[in-house]
């Protein structure tokens, strides 16, 4: 089953002069898949990820998430869809410095207004353990290393049990060892929970650890290949 679908998608940013970014994108991702989007800076890969995550709307074309056509939905409907189905991991962790790791992780759950905090707390502890950072769950964000902060951001992305995780250069600020840890964590989560991953990276070595590579250049898909 395709959990993300894009049909004939164009994206143009308007201003004094129109700036076309994406051209006639036709793409889908199966539920439970583990894929990467690669391309040079300015190729349109982050824009494409934002369209899939409903953070932006296409200029033309259709985007479906879990069978729902997103570009015709209201802002409130999109916010609800994101909170229910999609987790985001960015290059910068965006943790709130005045809160602990656990409080940062629980924030999306509290925003959703779910009353079952005990179950969410158990899930948070399970995810902290899976990420190998259970011992820092009560640390302020400023009292953690860069790798611990990014792993906390990943746990936060997973707290509401999303079916999709969209990651935009998630290891861009990390050293080689922490990069390996992050991608192994993604793979473990994909296998354990069946979570769909789409990872934006400019590094082909990282992309080759995924099961499928979609390459974008100048706003167009130039290659789409599965890795044996």
Protein Blocks (a to p, Z undefined) as FASTA:
>chain_A
ZZbdcehiacddddfbdcdfbghiacdddehiacddeddehilmmmmmmmmnopaccfbd
cddeehiafklpcfklmmmmmmmmpccddfbloiafkbcfklmmmmmmmmnopablmlmm
mmmmmmmmmnopmmmmmpcfklccfklmmmmmmmmmmmnopabdcdehkllmpcfklmmm
mmmmmmmmmmmnopacddddfbfklmmmpmbdcddeehiafbdcddZZ
